[in-house]
Amino acid sequence: MRLKEKLAAREIAGELYIVDIEAETLHSLNPSGSFIWNCLKKGLDAGAAASRLAGEFEVEPEEALKDVKAFLKTLKGRGLVKK
């Protein structure tokens, strides 16, 4: 998945805020969402992001992959990522 163009992001007090300039919307991500977002920015796919998430947040790899896929579905529904 690729991040949508024309997004601005800034981390404030441990939360990542993303502004969709075209849609004029603001999105707030918690620490795990921010972690996944940063993995996407690096070009990692869902599996690689889940592997890193599992190590960073000490969760089972299967659970991490499930969470990453659900998060990507949410991001896609909000128009923040595209295939």
TAWO-V36569 format. One record per residue. RES is the residue in one small letter. PHI is phi in radians with two decimals (NA if undefined). NEAR is the number of other ideal C-beta (glycine too) atoms within 10 Angstrom. Layout:
((RES | PHI | NEAR) (RES | PHI | NEAR))
This chain:
((m | NA | 16) (r | -2.01 | 9) (l | -1.30 | 16) (k | -1.11 | 18) (e | -1.32 | 8) (k | 1.10 | 10) (l | -2.03 | 17) (a | -2.06 | 10) (a | -2.36 | 15) (r | -2.61 | 9) (e | -1.66 | 13) (i | -2.36 | 8) (a | 0.89 | 5) (g | 1.45 | 8) (e | -2.02 | 13) (l | -1.74 | 19) (y | -1.94 | 15) (i | -2.07 | 21) (v | -1.89 | 15) (d | -1.59 | 16) (i | -1.12 | 11) (e | -1.16 | 11) (a | -1.50 | 14) (e | 0.95 | 7) (t | -2.20 | 12) (l | -2.07 | 10) (h | -2.18 | 18) (s | -1.99 | 11) (l | -2.02 | 20) (n | -1.32 | 10) (p | -0.98 | 13) (s | -1.23 | 16) (g | -1.11 | 18) (s | -1.09 | 18) (f | -1.07 | 18) (i | -1.11 | 24) (w | -1.00 | 22) (n | -1.16 | 16) (c | -1.13 | 20) (l | -1.09 | 20) (k | -1.05 | 10) (k | -1.44 | 9) (g | 1.52 | 10) (l | -1.31 | 17) (d | -1.50 | 12) (a | -1.04 | 17) (g | -1.11 | 13) (a | -1.18 | 13) (a | -1.09 | 25) (a | -1.14 | 24) (s | -1.07 | 16) (r | -1.19 | 18) (l | -1.08 | 22) (a | -1.04 | 18) (g | -1.24 | 11) (e | -1.24 | 13) (f | -1.87 | 13) (e | 0.91 | 8) (v | -2.10 | 16) (e | -1.13 | 9) (p | -0.96 | 13) (e | -1.13 | 10) (e | -1.18 | 13) (a | -1.08 | 24) (l | -1.12 | 18) (k | -1.05 | 13) (d | -1.16 | 19) (v | -1.09 | 26) (k | -1.10 | 14) (a | -1.14 | 10) (f | -1.13 | 22) (l | -1.08 | 19) (k | -1.10 | 11) (t | -1.12 | 13) (l | -1.06 | 22) (k | -1.11 | 14) (g | -1.09 | 9) (r | -1.57 | 14) (g | 1.33 | 13) (l | -1.62 | 21) (v | -2.34 | 19) (k | -2.48 | 11) (k | -1.32 | 6))
